[in-house]
Amino acid sequence: MITTDLIIKIKANLKIADAEKDLIITDTIQEAMTYCNLKELPIEVEPYIRKKVKSIINYETENGTTAVFDVKSIKEGDTSITYNVDSTVSKETIYGLSEGDKKTLKIFRRLR
């Protein structure tokens, strides 16, 4: 599917009216195309891209875009900060390709 058509379909499914999230959508599509070694993604990848973009939007809504660390908890007495660094929910797995993402995209991947 052509990237512009995929962007339009994702924006329609997520009910995004403006172009504010286009960069997130485009980056996610590009990352999937790079991992899969494809010039265009098939329509069957749309649910994955949509869910990935939605998780990024939710993450940015909750934590903002300028947060350096994922803070899990802060204790003020004797100062204790716990960071959210498990393998399923961290800034790297939200923005990048996690093992689950790679497993999902594996069926579309073309080896060189």
LINPEZI-V937993 format. One record per residue. N is the residue number from 1. RES is the residue in one letter. SS is DSSP state (a for helix, b for strand, c for the rest). PHI is phi in radians with two decimals (999 if undefined). D_CENTER is the distance of its C-alpha to the mean C-alpha in Angstrom with 2 decimals. Layout:
# LINPEZI-V937993
{{N;RES;SS;PHI;D_CENTER} {N;RES;SS;PHI;D_CENTER}}
This chain:
# LINPEZI-V937993
{{1;M;c;999;19.23} {2;I;c;-1.14;19.42} {3;T;a;-0.98;16.26} {4;T;a;-1.12;17.86} {5;D;a;-1.16;18.66} {6;L;a;-1.15;15.17} {7;I;a;-1.08;13.99} {8;I;a;-1.08;17.02} {9;K;a;-1.15;16.43} {10;I;a;-1.14;12.87} {11;K;a;-1.09;14.34} {12;A;a;-1.15;17.34} {13;N;a;-1.20;15.70} {14;L;a;-1.60;13.74} {15;K;c;1.02;16.99} {16;I;c;-1.78;15.87} {17;A;c;-1.60;19.16} {18;D;c;-1.73;18.79} {19;A;c;-1.66;17.07} {20;E;c;-1.09;15.42} {21;K;c;-1.76;11.77} {22;D;a;-1.03;12.64} {23;L;a;-1.14;11.47} {24;I;a;-1.09;7.78} {25;I;a;-1.12;8.36} {26;T;a;-1.10;10.59} {27;D;a;-1.10;8.67} {28;T;a;-1.15;6.04} {29;I;a;-1.11;9.42} {30;Q;a;-1.10;11.24} {31;E;a;-1.12;9.41} {32;A;a;-1.16;10.03} {33;M;a;-1.13;13.49} {34;T;a;-1.14;14.27} {35;Y;a;-1.12;13.63} {36;C;a;-1.47;15.59} {37;N;c;1.01;18.21} {38;L;c;-2.13;18.38} {39;K;c;-1.53;19.35} {40;E;c;-2.40;18.18} {41;L;c;-1.61;15.97} {42;P;c;-1.25;17.92} {43;I;a;-1.07;17.53} {44;E;a;-1.15;16.83} {45;V;a;-1.48;13.22} {46;E;a;-0.95;12.60} {47;P;a;-1.04;12.00} {48;Y;a;-1.09;9.22} {49;I;a;-1.07;7.48} {50;R;a;-1.05;8.66} {51;K;a;-1.17;7.59} {52;K;a;-1.14;3.84} {53;V;a;-1.11;4.80} {54;K;a;-1.09;7.29} {55;S;a;-1.18;5.96} {56;I;a;-1.16;4.86} {57;I;a;-1.08;8.25} {58;N;a;-1.10;9.93} {59;Y;a;-1.07;9.29} {60;E;a;-1.20;10.67} {61;T;a;-1.16;13.36} {62;E;a;-1.36;14.46} {63;N;a;-1.89;14.40} {64;G;c;1.41;14.57} {65;T;c;-1.78;13.33} {66;T;c;-1.82;16.34} {67;A;c;-1.14;16.32} {68;V;c;-1.51;17.15} {69;F;c;-2.14;17.17} {70;D;c;-1.55;15.82} {71;V;b;-1.56;19.24} {72;K;b;-1.56;20.11} {73;S;b;-2.70;23.70} {74;I;b;-2.28;26.43} {75;K;b;-2.03;30.11} {76;E;c;-1.49;32.61} {77;G;c;-1.19;35.84} {78;D;c;1.13;36.05} {79;T;c;0.74;32.50} {80;S;b;-2.35;29.88} {81;I;b;-2.08;26.14} {82;T;b;-1.96;23.81} {83;Y;b;-1.72;20.31} {84;N;c;-1.53;17.45} {85;V;c;-2.17;16.99} {86;D;c;-1.39;16.77} {87;S;c;-1.35;14.82} {88;T;c;-1.81;12.64} {89;V;c;-2.27;11.66} {90;S;c;-2.63;11.43} {91;K;a;-1.04;9.82} {92;E;a;-1.17;9.53} {93;T;a;-1.34;7.89} {94;I;a;-1.26;5.21} {95;Y;a;-1.49;4.69} {96;G;c;-1.69;6.49} {97;L;c;-1.66;7.64} {98;S;c;-1.45;9.43} {99;E;a;-1.10;12.73} {100;G;a;-1.14;11.81} {101;D;a;-1.12;9.21} {102;K;a;-1.11;12.12} {103;K;a;-1.13;14.53} {104;T;a;-1.16;13.07} {105;L;a;-1.39;13.04} {106;K;a;-1.00;16.38} {107;I;a;-1.22;18.49} {108;F;a;-1.71;17.47} {109;R;c;-1.28;17.92} {110;R;c;-1.96;21.07} {111;L;c;-1.49;22.87} {112;R;c;-1.60;24.88}}
